[in-house]
Amino acid sequence: LHSFPTRRSSDLEMGEIVLGGAALSSDSVRIESKVGWVLEGPEWLMATWKVVYAHIDGKTEYSGSGVLIISATENNDAEDRSGTLTIRSTADGKTINIPVVQLGVWNVRPVHFTTMANSFSFYWKFGKAVKYVFYQPFERAASANDKTIPASLKYTGFFEADPSIISTSNNRKPNTTYEICALGVDADAIPAREVSSVKIKTATDEKQPIATVSPVASDEPGVVKYSVVLNDYAV
């Protein structure tokens, strides 16, 4: 029983998965297993395995390899909620722990970064009331003033909230940490209570790959899906 990507501890623990606040927001994790397994987690989480609803009850057994779709019931609270989805082997008790966060109604967060030496890209997850997103990458740690709501409404990035939107920040310095601040605004132009921020570091310009391939997924037999992003070093 294993999944990608993983970092090893006494069990297997994955990086955090972020879900939007609406009920249809989802993410996925690839599972490869030759033994049976069960799902455990909070009552607000949902899962789909091979196009069938998967019970998160610690009892219903599943098997095989494929893509597990993770979603949640609608979050109507202002605050984010968090929990852990555990995939447990019925053969030896080995587990994969997946931290999951679902955003509150006005909250927004950039996720799933592709990082190059001179640029980075990401797409967005947001709460159910978010209509527009304002954001700004800072080439330093963002100050308290940068994170105030009046300053946030002057951010250079702006778009109507859409889960298919990919934001790219070009002409950046290599090996540099940037802090991306973001703010959600609802249909009445009422901003979130606070600005969210995420730090990201650009890659070194030494031995830079000519392209990144990310993400790679295979949710249909014989079909592999991926995207390729070329950088300035490609020829």
Secondary structure, 3 states (H helix, E strand, C coil): CEEECCEECCCEECCCEEECCCCCCEEEEEEECCCCEEEECCCCEEEEECCEEECCCCCCCECCCEEEEEEECCCCCCCCEEEEEEEEECCCCCEEEEEEEECCCCCEEEEEEEECCCCEEEEEEECCCCCEEEEEEECCCCCCCCCCHHHHCCCCEEEECCCCCEEEECCCCCCCEEEEEEEEECCCCCECCCCEEEEEECCCCCCCCCEEECCCEEEECCEEECCEEECCCCC
